[in-house]
Amino acid sequence: MTAAYTLAQYVVAIVNVLVIDPNQQITAHGATIGIYIGTLLLSVACCYQGIRFSGYLNMFTVIWVFLGTIAVIVVLPVMAPTHASASWVFTSWQDLTGYNSPGLAFLLGLLQCGWVLIGYENGAQIAEGTKRADVTGPRGIIIGVVGAIIQGLILSAVILFCIQDMDALLQSSFPVATLFVQATNGPIAAILMIILAVSQFTAVTNTLVAASQMLWAMSRDHAVPNHEFWNKLHGKNEIPLRILLLETTICVIAILPSFGSPDYWSAIMSLAVICINFAYGLPFACRLIWKRNDPLPRGPFSLGKYSVLVNCVAVSWVLFFGVVLCIPSVHPVTVQTMNWASIMIIGTLAFSLIFWFATGRKNYKGPMQNIQ
């Protein structure tokens, strides 16, 4: 959902960069929402083509992101009128939070890192459609995480060197587009934004594929209401179309309150990062608390004797990061600047627990095999 909204913002930014007349630029929030919905529907159409199409899309994505990254790190420094000093890039510090605490400002800045470095599980969720899933799943996760870290560090350094006007970026509705325009020109900035937009669309499609696989598996295992309806597959590629449409409907409904409150979407962004990190940490916590001494069959990838230590670190980080993401980003705190993610996460947790005790624990059958 957040990826689709970001893509919609990219599309609006591309149009506004190319439109010279300020009176003709897109400023209506409804236009962004319309593009957001169109993106989701187009992604559903791509998902309906099957897992083989997703494989081709992933191969295209790897090449596209690699070439796009090279284009950005070459074009920006070459065309930028001026360049920041190395001391400013690597040692300068600006605390605009109002807390007057460099440490807290650093922790609050982790939200963007946390939002980017998620989706580890996508490779595992679609690995069932690959050969040697016990190998390709872990391998995909490791490559994805390491690649994202390396790419992110390089891009961050290049962008910082090429910033021309920091105040303009802070005041801009589309900071990335503003940066590209400052460092290059309108047409080149639009091309760079198109590179980002295409990459973002593949991310939206892959996320829908992974989420539909997960929800279909839950319906197969009787973990959702009316599981007989939701676990039906469609087409020659046997795609869970009903689940894809359900996910799209939920995403559309969830975005509608943003018309009434711009702060709502910031809370949704924080909530998404918190929930998905807690989802990562729960299996580790359950393993440590209830199954730590039970022998489990080991696959080709195993942490061996370091598994308990790594699990403890992972659970500790999830708990710590969850608290950090609930802290208001600026001080003093008002109704507009309040971080409502803390309230929303309590509501989400309460709903999940009530649903589990009311019906989930009675109907859930455990992992069920559908192929011998």
N, C-alpha and C positions, 0 to 999 in steps of 0.2 A: 504494500500500500504506500509506504513512504517512498519507495523507489519510483513508483508510477507518478506520484505527485512531484518528485524532483524532476522527472523527465518532462512533465507538463510545464514546469517552470523553465526548463531549458528551451523548450519549443517557443514559449512566449518571449524569452530573451533573444532567441535567434531572430524572430520577426522584428522585435523592437530595435535590434542592432542594425538591421537592413533598412528599416523605415526611417527616412531622414526627418520627415515632418513630425514633431513631437505630438501634434494633435491627432495623428493617426496611429499612434502606438497603442498597444494593448495594455490596458490598466485594470480592466474589470476582473474581479475574482472569479466570476462565472465562466469566463473564457478559459481560465486555468483548470477549473473543474471539468469543463467539457472535454478538454484535451486529455485530462486524467481518465475520464470514463472511456474515451475512444482508445486510449492506450491499453486499458485493461481488456477491452473487447478484441482488439487486434492481437493481444497476447494470447487470449483464449483460442483464437483461430489458429495461431501457430502451435499451441499445445495440442490441438486436435489432430495435428499431422502425425503425432506419434513419437515414440522415444528415439527412433532412427533420425527423424528430422531434428530432434533436440541435440542429438550427437553431432550432426552437421552444423547446427547453429553454434554449438560450443567450439568446434574447430574454427569456424569463422570468427568467433569472439576472440579466441586466443590470438589469432593473426591480427585482427582489427585493433585490439587493445595494445598489442606490442608495437605495431606501426604508429598508432595514434599517440602512444606515449613518446616515441621517438620524435614525432612531429612537434609535440608540445615543448619538449625539452630542447629542441633545436631552434624552432621558430621564435619563441619568446625571448631568449637571450640575444638572438641576432637582431631582432627588430626593436627591442626595447630602447627608448631614447636614453635612459640612464639606468644604472645598476646600483643597487644598495651595496654597502660595504659588508665584508665578511663578518666584521664585529657586530654590525646591526643584525644580520641574519642569525648568527649563532649565539650571541651573548646578550642582546638587548631584551628588555622586559617591559611590558605594558600591562598594568592591572586596571581594567576598566569596569570591574565588577562592583566597586564601591565598598568591598569588605576590607580593603587595605591589608590584605594577607596574600603574599605571593604564593604560598603553599596552597591555599584554598582556590586561588585563581587557576593554578595549574590543574588541580583536581577537577574543577568545573569545566576546564577545556577538554577533558577526556571524553565528554559527551560525543563530540564529532568523531573522535577515534573509535569510540564504542559503536557508533552507528555504522561506520565503514567496515570495521572488522567483525562482521557478523555473517551468518550464512554458512558457517563451517559445515553444517549438517546436510546441506543441499546435495553434496556429492554422495553421501551415504544413502540419502533417501531415494535417489534415482539409480543407485548402483545395482539394484536388482535387475535392471534391464541391460546390464553389461556382462561381459565375460569375466570370470574370476572376480566376482563382486567383493570377496574377502580381501583382495589385493587392491583393486581399483578404487574402492571406497576410501580406505585410509590414505592411499597415495594421493588421491585427488584433494583430500582435506589438507594434507601437508603442503602440497604444491600451491594450493590456493592461498593458504595463510602466509607462507614464506614469500610467495610472489607479490601478494598485496603489501606486505611490509616493505619490501625492497622498492617496489614501484612508488609507494606512498612517500617514502623518505626522499627519493630522487625528485619527484614532482613537487613536494613541499619546499625543498631547497631552491629549486629553479623558480618557483612562483614568488618566494620571498625575495630573491635577488631582483626580480622584475617588477615589483610593486612600485608604482609611480606616485600615487596619492592615497595614503592610508585612510585619511578622513573620508574621501569619496567612497572607498570600499565599505567603510562602516555604515555609511548613510544610504548605500545603494540597495534597491530591492533585489538586484541580481548581481551580487559581488563578483562572481566568476566572469560573467559577460563584461562587466565594467573593467575588470583587470585585463581581459584580452584586448578590449578596445584601447585602453591606456597604453598597453605595451606594443600593439600592432596598429591595425586600422579596422574599420567596419567589416569589409568583406573577409579579411583573414580571420577576424574574431568570430564571424559567423561560421566559417569552415571549422575552426577549432571547437566551437560549440556543437556543431553537427557530429563531430567525432565523439564527443561526450554523450550526446543524445542517443546515438546508435548503440554505444556501449551500455548505456542505461536501459535501453529497451531490451537488450538480450538478458540483462540482469532481471528485469521484471518477468520476462517469459520463463527463465529458469526458476525463479522463485515460485511462480504459479505451478510449474511442473512438480517441484519438490513438495509444495504444500498439498497439492491434490493427491500425490502418492501417499503422503502421510495420513491425510484424512480418509482416503479410500481404505488404507490398511486398518484404521480405527473402525470404520464402518464394517469391514469384513470381520473384525473381532468383536462386533456388537457393542462397541464403546460409544456410539452416538445414537440418538433416537431415530427411529424409522430406518434402521440400518439396511433393511432389505431394499428400500428405495434408493439409498445413496450408493450402495456398492455395485449397482448395475453399470456395466461397461457398454460403450457405444462404438459403432464403426468397425471397419476392418482392422484398425490398429488397437481396438479395445481400450478406448480412452474414457476415463470417468468424467464425462461431459457434465453431468448433473452437479458434481462436486465443483468443477471449474466455474460453472455458472453461480453456484452458491457462494463461492469465494468472492467472485466479482460483485455479487449483490451486497455482501457484507461490507466490502471495501467502499462501495458507493454510499451505502447508508452511513458508514462511519465518517465520511468526509463532509456530509451535509451540515453538521453543526458548525463547521468552520465559517459558514456564511454569517453566523451571529457573533462569533468570537474568534479573533485572530490568535488569541492565546490558547485556544483549544488545540490547535494543530501542534503547537510546541509541546503541549502535554502528551499528545499522541506519540510524537517522536520519542520523547523520553520514555514513555510507557512501553513502546515497542522494543527499545533497547533493553530495558529492565526485564521485561517478560521473557524475551528470547534468551537473555543471559541466565535467568533463573531456570529456564527450560534446559539449558545446557548443564547447569549445576545439579539439578535434582537427581539424575541417574547416578552421578558421582556420590552424592550424599547418601542415597539409598544403599549404594554398594558398600560404603564405609560403615553405615550404621547396622544394617541387617545382614549383609552377605559377605562381609570382609573375609571371613574364614572359610567360606564355602568354595570348593574348587570349581572353576568354570573352564570349559574347553577353550583352549587358546588357538587363535588363528595365526596366520603368517605374520601379523603385526602384533607385537606385545611389548608392554613396558617392563615386564618382568618384575624384578625386585623393587623397581622404582615406582611401581603403579600406585601404591598407597601414598607415597610422598607427593606424587604429581596430583593425585585426586584431592589430597588435603589442601594443596596450594590452589587448585582450581576452585574448590568450594569456598575457601577463604576469600579469594578474589571476587567471586560472584557476590558474596554477601557484602563485602566492602564497596564494590562498584555500585551495587544496588542502592546503598545509602547515599553515595556521592551523587548519583543521578537524581535523587529526590530533593537535593538542596536547591533553593532558588538561585538563579544565575546572577542576579544583581541585588544590591542593597542600597537603600532600604526596601523592604518587601511590601508591595501593595497588592491589591486584588489583581491588577494587570500583570505584575511581575512574579506573582506567586507561582511556584512549581506545583501544579496540581497532579503531577504524576504519582505522588505519594498516596493521594486519595483514590486515584484510579486503580493503582496496583492493589490496594486493599479491597476495592470492589471486585476486581478480577479474581483475586484469590478467594474471596468469600463465595462468589458465584461458582467457581470450580469445585470448592469443597462441598457446597450444598448439592450441586449436581452429582458429584461422586457418591455421596452418602444416600441421596434420594433414589438414584437409579443406576448410576454407573457401576457400582460394585455388585449390583444384582445381575446385570446383563453382560458385563465384560467377560469374555471367554478365554482371555489370554491369547498370545500369538497363535493364529490358526493358519495352517498350511493349506494352500489351494492348488499346489502342484506336488505331485509325488516325486 
